Amino acid sequence: MFLGPACLLLGTAILAVRPAVAGGAESSSERAKRILRTVDDLWRGQSSHGILLMQVQTAHYIRSMRMEGWSKGKDLSLVRILEPLKEKGTSTLKSGTSIYTYLPQTDRTIRLTSGMMMGSWMGSHFTNDDLVKESRLGEDYDPSITFEGDRNGQSVLEFTLMPKPQAAVVWGKVVITVRAQDYIPVNSLYFDEDMALVRTMNFSTVKEMGGRRIPTVLRVVPEDKPGEYTELVYEQMSFNLDLDDAFFSLAELRRK
Amino acid sequence: MKILFLAASNVGRNRQRTLVTIGALAFAGFIMLFYASLIEGFLQTIEHTAVGMDLGEIQIHQYAYRENPDLYQRIEYPDDLIQKLEAAGLSASPRLYGFGLAASGSASAGVGLRGIDLQREPAVTQIHRHVMLGEWLEDADPEGVVIGRKLARTLGANIGDEVVIVTQAADGSLANRLYHVRGILKSIGEGLDRSAVFMTDRSFRELMVLSEGAHEIAVVRRDTALDLQSATERAVRAAPGLEVMNWRQLQPVLATLIDISGVSLMFMILITYTAVGMVTLNAMLMSVFERIHEFGVMKAIGVSPGQVIALIFTEVMIQTTAAGGLALALGLPVSLYYQRHGIDLSGWTGTGTIMGVAIEPVWYCRVTPSTVFTPVVFLFIVAALAVVYPAVKAAVIRPVEAIHYR
């Protein structure tokens, strides 16, 4: 979710870490993990369903798409395009590290090859790789709390995630800021190996949805392309539905 | 004339030695003549495949395109530019490039899409003649695509099979369309073989939602007498504000390889000829030593040292001329034979690639004036150098000592 077309697209990931041992003195790292897990749980639930609007602004085009998505755990998610008409029915299934796309115009399902992983997902500023890798953030990075206090008039906590030594990762560093009182995320910053900021994700417009208070607007701004962004607006969300694993299958992907 | 007569009869005196010397020189000349045409054939094949099938001699792009080949880095008015290039004595063809995914059955592969102007491309490359199976593109068959041979294998696609191409169109939408394999290309180069999907430029524009422009203008000289550098300068003048590069600049490694191969040919000539030079040196030295008495007499009756040197030089030149003639008589027909038929190496190796350029397992010779004359001219130079020492040796003989030499 740090990233995320969150719950929906990414199957909500965040830090999938073991629960901290209750009681006793809590180390800084354990505290960081515990809080991030809470942030994660905010979006996660066992499963989720929602409708969102994705708006993409680039130097060459402006796109607006409405989509419906379902997720279960952090490995399964299914997203189906509702609008525009030209792409209606186009669906993406994420199952573990594989991504399948169903194309209604040609009635074909394709599995994305590794060569396409760095390509844009649906013309947005998300790569296909984001969809797969996001859920691994907790496995590949070590978090620590690097700031605690007031910033821009609100009390926040800042986490810095550094890649584990052996992990094959895309980011050199990820910095996540959450509100101190309710752990609702404010933004996350993605740095490359040279520690240069690559993109920023801002979370805003906190609303009650599906029985939870969540930020309903998420805007991704790439640093190297001024003026461009991708914005996700959650229009409806519900959590903890009864979804069978079979729902996230290739057969379901093709269902119109 | 007297010297020539004398030299000729001297050459005839020790037939065995003369034959060995001529034989060694002729053999070396023959080998080098054949080798030079082989190398030339090899280099021309590489150049022809890389330039004549794919690159074209000169390419024009937006400055940022080669660094970052995205869909939006287009030359805006390709038709105007092509007209200007044609007015400058060049032929040109616009090309469109994109990336995507091709899927056939359950197999899929990342592909490079190429939109081809079917009217103009044949003036620039011969790729339309390089189809292994099926046929080249046709405007009347917009759904037909021609793909690289390794891609065909990866996709398990045969002629007539359906292929879905998925890509991000210029408007950001997920473009996907069904095509059929119309042709499969012969091997051209690693990149093309593995990932190229050729389609008509109209199909490309429809798929990519791209109405105007071209990513690349490929250019060739209409008149091959014009050298590449001047042609490049003409193209630069025709395309202000655009990046113009010839194939030597685009593929510097390939260009260097070709240049180095020329140098390596000279090295081979040097090594081989040094060896036969030694043989010649040895033979002439012996012939001089055998005739010390005779040279003494010649000097005594008033033959000058210069005339002695001229005599020995002439003897060697007679032999070299015979050897050169022999080398030509043997080497030329053999090279010409293999220029036509090629040497089939398919038992030894399959289709390989060098610097990403496909090399067919049939190796053709290529006979040019330079491959014929370079070995022969060098043969004379080496023989002339080899004989300096024996000739000087004979020239400085003192008549009195030499006459008594036994």
Interface residues (C-beta under 8 A of the other chain):
Chain A: V56 T58 A59 H60 Y61 R63 K86 E87 T90 T101 L103 Q105 T106 R108 I110 R111 L112 T113 G115 M116 G119 S120 M122 G123
Chain B: Y72 F99 L101 A103 S108 A109 G110 V164 V166 Q168 A170 D171 G172 S173 L174 N176 R177 L178
